[in-house]
Amino acid sequence: METIEVLALVAAVLFCLAVLWRSTSPAVQLIRDPAVAHSLLNEHADAFMNRPSAGLLTALATWTRGPERNETLATVTYGSHWRSLRSNLTAGFLNPTHLAAVAPLRADAIQDLVTGLSQAGGEEVVMREHLDRAMFTLAARLCFGGDHGLEESGVRAMQRAMDDLSQAMDDTVSFDGSTLGKITHWRRLRRLFGLFGPLFEVVRPLIAAARARKSGDSYVDSLVELRVPNPDVDVVDAKRALTDDEILGLVAEFLATNTGVIVACIEWTLANLVILPEVQRKLRCEIDEAVAAGGGEAELSEKAIRDMPYLRAVVLESVRIHPPSPFVTRGVHDVATGRLRKRLIFMVREIGRHGSAWTEPGQFKPERFLPGGEAEDVGHMPGRNEIRMMPFGGGRRFCPGSNLAILQAKFFLVALLRNFELVPPSSGVDLTEVGDFNNVMKKPLRVRVTPRKLP
Ligand code: HEM
């Protein structure tokens, strides 16, 4: 065959592959309107119970297929396996009695944060560095238990591994859909999955220790004890334990959801409090009054924190305008083949700032969530009759950790405002957003923290 004929043949094959690829690629629909989001997620919840399946690229990157993949709560298909994992987290770990018992761990983390910031001597600090450290220590203790030999060096090694994973995740999500993009995406995915290795090195002995002690109240203890449906055995209601690989995935998910997004929520809130001194002053007044009413205790009670209307309004306004997770996805799959037909992307940021649902949507105005305000009935979860914002998603797969996340953010904010005056840095505060997986401040917030004389 002549060279020219070979080239023509190669071009024809490539053309056919491109047409095939395009014709089999799932359609993508972007949802920006709160009313449309409500109709899809609330009125047709049964049709949108799953996120898009991971697909060919993930299979290539992990060299695994279908049920062999280690599913996490966020990736698993709606069904009995999902129900087991979800009720283990919500009815078990996140139930109010259990959470009350972890209050001392949170108090320790907050105390360390306040001590660290006090040493800054009124100088400018990069708030995220301090918050990341405190929040990660807390998450690791919630995950593995406060007194099971979790060394500081192990916590920091885990934090480094998780930082790399979350950076790789952000690089992977922002993928433009072009053929070149897909190839790059595949390479990024391979890198991403490779990053689980260093995390596993630190976590594997902790899983082994949890298996050996057979009881405990940390998240990893609950995963070791959990039995999930086993469809591979021909026995009614057959169950099996989770493998170490599966537990690793769930641990990574737990650490990720209990750190970066909560830190992002606190950082965005602080940025607005620094820019708007009047809002900061009002919030501090509410905190000082609650502290006085509580007899000046070092940490306010959970009830006192929940009963603070202005704090609630500030946090809601923060997650409305700067949702730490900027989009939520759903997939429509072919019933027979399981292949992804359509990908729906709910643009959480745009929904929370939609002109049809909010007046002056770009302005940070906590008052809108107070009694008499335009959003006095809006909470952090979508209402039954409407969606006006959805920072924690909606429908069947809404975020199970939303209450904990809001509570942790409030406790940290109260401690910071109670102990420090927060003054803008000389360079000002830049609210530019970055990140597709997590929505963070492009320029990490710098603040001058001046210790307060406690009333
Ligand atoms: C400010 C902090 C947080 C934000 C902004 C956030 C946001 C979200 C969003 C938007 C989703 C997708 C919901 C959907 O698809 O409808 C989600 C899912 C999820 N979140 Fe959170 N989250 C936060 C904290 C947490 C915490 C603390 C936990 C665990 C204790 C958690 C565990 C999960 C899990 C397991 C899922 C997947 C649920 C499922 O598919 O059934 N999140 N989160």
Residues whose N, C-alpha, C, O or C-beta is under 5 A from the ligand:
A	BS01	HEM	L73 A74 T257 N258 V261 I262 C265 P324 S325 V328 T329 M390 P391 F392 G393 G394 R397 F398 C399 P400 G401 S402 L404 A405
